[in-house]
Amino acid sequence: MSQLLAVGLVFPGCCSNVIFLELLVRKHPGCGNIVTFAPFLFIAVEGFLFEANLGRKQPSIPIRYYAVMVTMFFTVSLVNNYALNLNITMPLHMIFRSGSLIANMILEIIILKKRYSIFKYTSIALVSVGIFICTSMSAKQVTSQSSLSENEGFQAFTWWLRGKKIFMSYWKNSIY
């Protein structure tokens, strides 16, 4: 029963988080970085107070390794926030953020020397095809904004293409 409760609370929480993030980003386009920084600050303060016991508890891992992981995660979050300024739709953004399956599989093959069944390779290929289709289909959404003048519509479309180019280069780099 506790697993069902956890799923029942996490799923609506994540969905509402995405909805409110999209509403915030549309209303205040530059707020993504503060929305990212606030939870980082909260978790750092909470961890320092309760987990590290105000710095008196010896850390399990060296702090320099932890600092590298946090810095990398924070940098990736900031880059993802920048992508929201490129007229990328929120569903497409979420698909790309969760589309790191190929990169993970390749790293596991190279570093851990893992081998997978043909079904897993096929499923990763299908997810990649789905990402490509979603990217192509989201172009129609950008060009169909009828409230913009012709010049503004062209500028919005070229800005979207810039974002698409960035995302597609990420997608291609994660394959190879």
C-alpha positions in Angstrom: 0.0 0.0 0.0 2.9 2.4 0.7 4.3 2.0 -2.8 0.9 2.8 -4.3 0.7 5.9 -2.1 4.2 7.0 -3.1 3.4 6.6 -6.8 0.1 8.3 -6.2 1.8 11.3 -4.6 4.9 11.5 -6.8 3.1 11.4 -10.2 0.7 14.3 -9.5 3.5 16.2 -7.8 5.8 15.9 -10.9 2.9 16.7 -13.3 1.9 19.8 -11.3 5.6 20.8 -11.1 5.9 20.8 -14.9 2.6 22.7 -15.3 3.6 25.4 -12.9 7.1 25.6 -14.3 5.7 26.1 -17.8 3.3 28.8 -16.5 6.2 30.6 -14.7 8.5 30.5 -17.7 5.8 31.8 -20.0 5.0 34.7 -17.6 8.6 35.5 -16.5 11.0 34.0 -19.1 14.2 34.6 -17.0 12.9 32.9 -13.9 14.3 29.5 -14.7 17.6 30.0 -13.0 16.1 31.2 -9.7 13.6 28.3 -9.8 16.6 26.0 -10.2 18.7 27.7 -7.6 16.0 27.7 -4.8 15.8 23.9 -4.4 19.6 23.6 -4.6 19.9 26.2 -1.8 17.2 24.5 0.3 18.7 21.1 0.0 22.2 22.4 0.8 21.0 24.2 3.9 18.8 21.3 5.0 21.7 18.8 4.5 24.1 21.0 6.4 21.7 21.4 9.3 20.3 17.9 9.7 22.6 15.5 7.8 26.0 17.1 8.5 24.9 18.2 11.9 26.2 21.8 11.3 29.5 20.4 9.9 30.3 18.2 12.9 29.6 14.9 11.2 32.3 13.4 9.0 31.1 13.1 5.4 30.8 9.6 3.8 32.5 10.7 0.6 35.2 13.4 0.2 33.6 16.8 -0.2 35.5 17.5 -3.5 33.7 14.5 -5.2 30.4 15.8 -4.0 31.2 19.3 -5.1 32.0 18.0 -8.6 28.7 16.1 -8.9 26.7 19.1 -7.6 28.5 21.5 -10.0 27.9 19.2 -13.0 24.2 18.7 -12.1 23.7 22.4 -11.5 25.3 23.3 -14.8 23.2 20.9 -16.7 20.1 22.4 -15.0 21.1 25.9 -16.1 21.7 24.8 -19.7 18.2 23.2 -19.6 16.8 26.5 -18.4 18.5 28.2 -21.3 16.8 25.8 -23.7 13.4 27.0 -22.5 14.2 30.5 -24.0 14.5 29.0 -27.5 10.8 28.5 -28.0 11.1 24.8 -27.3 7.8 23.4 -26.1 7.7 22.0 -22.6 6.8 18.5 -23.6 9.6 18.4 -26.1 12.0 19.8 -23.5 10.9 17.0 -21.1 11.4 14.3 -23.7 14.9 15.5 -24.4 15.8 15.7 -20.7 14.7 12.1 -20.3 16.3 11.0 -23.6 19.7 10.1 -22.3 19.1 6.4 -22.7 21.6 6.1 -25.6 24.3 7.9 -23.8 23.9 5.8 -20.7 23.9 2.6 -22.7 27.0 3.6 -24.7 28.8 4.5 -21.5 27.8 1.2 -19.8 29.1 -0.7 -22.9 32.4 1.2 -22.9 33.1 1.5 -19.2 31.3 -1.4 -17.6 31.7 -3.8 -20.7 28.0 -4.6 -20.5 26.1 -6.3 -23.3 22.4 -6.1 -23.9 19.8 -8.1 -25.7 18.5 -7.2 -29.1 15.2 -6.1 -27.5 17.0 -3.4 -25.4 18.9 -2.1 -28.4 15.6 -2.0 -30.4 13.8 -0.2 -27.6 16.5 2.5 -27.4 16.3 2.9 -31.1 12.5 3.3 -30.9 12.8 5.9 -28.2 15.3 7.8 -30.4 12.9 7.7 -33.3 10.2 9.0 -31.0 12.4 11.9 -30.0 13.1 12.7 -33.6 9.4 12.6 -34.5 8.4 14.8 -31.6 11.1 17.3 -32.6 9.8 17.4 -36.2 6.2 17.7 -35.1 6.9 20.5 -32.7 8.0 22.6 -35.7 4.4 22.8 -36.8 3.4 24.2 -33.4 5.9 27.0 -33.7 5.0 28.0 -37.2 1.2 28.0 -36.5 1.2 30.9 -34.1 -1.3 33.1 -35.9 -1.1 36.1 -33.4 2.3 37.1 -34.6 3.1 39.3 -37.6 4.9 37.7 -40.5 8.3 39.2 -39.4 7.8 38.2 -35.8 6.7 34.7 -36.9 9.8 34.3 -39.0 12.0 35.4 -36.1 10.3 33.0 -33.7 10.7 30.2 -36.2 14.4 30.9 -36.7 14.9 31.1 -32.9 13.2 27.7 -32.6 15.4 26.3 -35.4 18.5 27.4 -33.3 17.1 25.5 -30.3 16.3 22.5 -32.5 19.9 22.6 -33.9 21.3 22.6 -30.3 19.0 19.7 -29.3 19.6 17.7 -32.5 23.4 18.1 -32.0 22.9 16.8 -28.4 20.9 13.9 -29.8 23.4 13.0 -32.4 26.3 13.3 -29.9 24.5 10.9 -27.5 24.2 8.3 -30.3 27.8 8.3 -31.4 
